[in-house]
Structures are given as structure tokens and as C-alpha cells.
Amino acid sequence: MTGPPDAAFEGLVKLSGVMRCASKGHCTPATVTVAVPTGMIEMRVSLSA
């Protein structure tokens, strides 16, 4: 694992932030559908790096 673990943590933070604002109804569904896969991809990339 050569990539910094910070990237995976950042992905998690981003995901939880999206979930939090979505649950409060602050984000639009479009934001959620874009941000969640992006966060997942970032985490997967950083973990496999």
C-alpha cells in the first residue's frame, strides 16, 4: 500500500458529509448520486494503491 491512508480517510469524511447533509435535506439528489460513487471510487483507489 503505497498511497497515503489520508486519501481513504478523506473519502470516508466526504461520504459521511454527504450522508449527513442528505439526511437533513440540504443536498439535492443529484449531489448525492454523484458524490457517493466518487467517494467510493476514491476510497477503493486509495486502498488498492
C-alpha positions in Angstrom: 0.0 0.0 0.0 1.9 3.0 -1.3 -0.8 5.5 -1.3 -1.4 7.7 1.8 -4.1 6.4 4.1 -5.3 10.0 4.3 -6.9 9.6 0.9 -9.1 6.8 2.2 -10.0 8.8 5.3 -10.8 11.8 3.1 -13.2 9.6 1.1 -14.9 8.5 4.2 -15.2 12.0 5.5 -16.7 13.1 2.2 -19.1 10.3 2.2 -20.3 10.9 5.8 -20.6 14.6 5.0 -22.8 13.8 2.0 -24.9 11.4 4.1 -25.3 14.0 6.8 -26.5 16.8 4.5 -28.7 14.4 2.6 -30.4 13.2 5.8 -31.1 16.9 6.6 -32.4 17.5 3.1 -29.6 20.1 2.3 -28.2 18.3 -0.7 -30.0 17.7 -3.9 -30.4 14.0 -5.0 -28.0 14.8 -7.9 -25.3 15.8 -5.5 -25.7 12.6 -3.6 -25.7 10.4 -6.7 -22.5 12.0 -7.9 -20.7 12.3 -4.5 -21.3 8.8 -3.2 -19.8 6.9 -6.1 -17.0 9.4 -6.3 -16.2 8.9 -2.6 -16.4 5.1 -3.0 -14.1 5.2 -6.0 -11.6 7.4 -4.1 -11.6 5.0 -1.2 -11.2 2.0 -3.5 -8.4 3.6 -5.4 -6.5 4.7 -2.3 -6.9 1.3 -0.7 -5.7 -0.6 -3.8 -2.8 1.9 -4.4 
